């Protein structure tokens, strides 16, 4: 089962390889399978799941002793990556909310301006100026 999972992973068939490693873990309970699942999630750029399975593998001693420091370092990188993605997601959400508030339907320009504090782009600045100019003139 593990050999099949490795072969699938080498062909970039990560979802099927994940299934195989999970099935192997259900049968064997070897924490090494958790490490392999972490590697696959890492390759799939899923930092949250990769970190979860790397930690589980470390806790269960499924990481080879010579690789413990490497996995610890990778966990640090994944933490930063996850935090960056979350911050980016929050900033993108702020831009979307501000755009909605500046729409002709709402014209809540002051609210949009407060949401964009520190992240306003030149096109948004122009849109905000238009919003303010038309806010009181429907």
C-alpha positions as CSV (number, residue, x, y, z in Angstrom):
1,X,0.0,0.0,0.0
2,X,2.8,2.4,0.9
3,X,4.7,1.5,-2.3
4,X,1.6,2.3,-4.3
5,X,1.2,5.6,-2.5
6,X,4.9,6.5,-3.2
7,X,4.5,5.6,-6.9
8,X,1.3,7.8,-7.1
9,X,3.1,10.7,-5.4
10,X,5.9,10.5,-7.8
11,X,3.3,10.8,-10.6
12,X,1.9,13.9,-8.8
13,X,-1.3,12.0,-8.1
14,X,-1.4,13.4,-4.6
15,X,-5.1,12.9,-3.7
16,X,-4.9,9.2,-4.5
17,X,-1.5,8.9,-2.7
18,X,-3.1,10.6,0.4
19,X,-5.8,8.0,0.4
20,X,-3.3,5.2,0.2
21,X,-1.2,6.6,3.1
22,X,-4.3,7.1,5.2
23,X,-5.4,3.5,4.5
24,X,-1.9,2.3,5.4
25,X,-2.1,4.2,8.7
26,X,-5.5,2.7,9.5
27,X,-4.0,-0.7,9.1
28,X,-0.5,-0.2,10.6
29,X,-0.7,2.9,12.9
30,X,2.9,3.7,12.0
31,X,3.4,7.4,12.5
32,X,5.8,7.4,9.5
33,X,2.6,7.4,7.4
34,X,1.6,10.6,9.1
35,X,4.9,12.2,8.0
36,X,4.3,11.1,4.4
37,X,0.8,12.6,4.5
38,X,2.4,15.8,5.8
39,X,4.9,15.8,2.9
40,X,2.1,15.3,0.4
41,X,0.1,18.2,1.8
42,X,3.3,20.3,1.8
43,X,3.7,19.5,-1.9
44,X,0.0,20.5,-2.5
45,X,0.8,23.9,-0.8
46,X,-1.7,23.2,2.0
47,X,0.3,24.6,4.9
48,X,-2.3,24.0,7.6
49,X,-2.7,20.3,6.9
50,X,1.0,19.8,6.3
51,X,1.9,21.4,9.6
52,X,-0.8,19.3,11.4
53,X,0.6,16.0,10.0
54,X,4.2,17.0,10.5
55,X,3.5,17.7,14.2
56,X,1.6,14.4,14.5
57,X,4.5,12.6,13.0
58,X,7.0,14.3,15.3
59,X,4.8,13.6,18.4
60,X,4.4,9.9,17.4
61,X,8.1,9.6,16.5
62,X,7.4,9.0,12.9
63,X,10.2,11.2,11.7
64,X,13.7,9.7,11.4
65,X,16.0,11.1,14.1
66,X,18.3,12.7,11.5
67,X,15.3,14.5,10.0
68,X,13.8,16.0,13.2
69,X,15.6,19.3,12.9
70,X,14.6,19.6,9.2
71,X,10.9,18.9,10.0
72,X,11.1,21.5,12.9
73,X,12.5,24.0,10.5
74,X,9.9,23.3,7.9
75,X,7.2,23.7,10.5
76,X,8.5,27.2,11.2
77,X,8.4,28.0,7.5
78,X,4.9,26.6,7.2
79,X,3.7,28.7,10.1
80,X,5.0,31.9,8.4
81,X,3.4,30.8,5.1
82,X,0.1,30.1,6.8
83,X,0.2,33.5,8.6
84,X,1.1,35.3,5.4
85,X,-1.8,33.6,3.6
86,X,-4.2,34.6,6.4
87,X,-3.0,38.2,6.4
88,X,-3.3,38.3,2.6
89,X,-6.8,36.9,2.8
90,X,-7.8,39.5,5.4
91,X,-6.4,42.3,3.3
92,X,-8.2,41.1,0.2
93,X,-11.4,40.9,2.3
94,X,-10.9,44.5,3.4
95,X,-10.6,45.6,-0.2
96,X,-13.7,43.8,-1.2
97,X,-15.8,45.1,1.7
98,X,-14.6,48.7,1.1
99,X,-15.6,48.4,-2.6
100,X,-19.0,47.3,-1.6
101,X,-19.5,50.2,0.7
102,X,-18.4,52.7,-2.0
103,X,-20.9,51.3,-4.5
104,X,-23.7,53.6,-5.7
105,X,-26.1,51.4,-3.8
106,X,-24.6,52.2,-0.3
107,X,-22.2,55.2,-0.6
108,X,-20.8,54.7,2.8
109,X,-17.6,56.5,2.0
110,X,-16.4,57.2,5.5
111,X,-16.8,53.5,6.4
112,X,-15.0,52.4,3.3
113,X,-12.2,54.9,4.0
114,X,-11.7,53.5,7.6
115,X,-11.6,50.0,6.2
116,X,-8.9,51.0,3.7
117,X,-6.7,52.7,6.2
118,X,-3.1,51.8,5.5
119,X,-3.9,49.6,2.5
120,X,-5.6,51.9,0.0
121,X,-4.5,51.6,-3.6
122,X,-4.4,54.5,-6.1
123,X,-7.6,53.3,-8.0
124,X,-9.4,52.9,-4.6
125,X,-8.3,56.4,-3.7
126,X,-9.9,57.7,-6.9
127,X,-13.0,55.6,-6.3
128,X,-13.2,57.0,-2.7
129,X,-13.0,60.6,-4.0
130,X,-15.8,59.9,-6.5
131,X,-17.8,58.3,-3.7
132,X,-17.4,61.3,-1.4
133,X,-18.3,63.7,-4.3
134,X,-21.5,61.8,-4.9
135,X,-22.3,60.8,-1.3
136,X,-24.7,63.7,-0.7
137,X,-25.8,64.1,-4.3
138,X,-27.9,61.0,-5.2
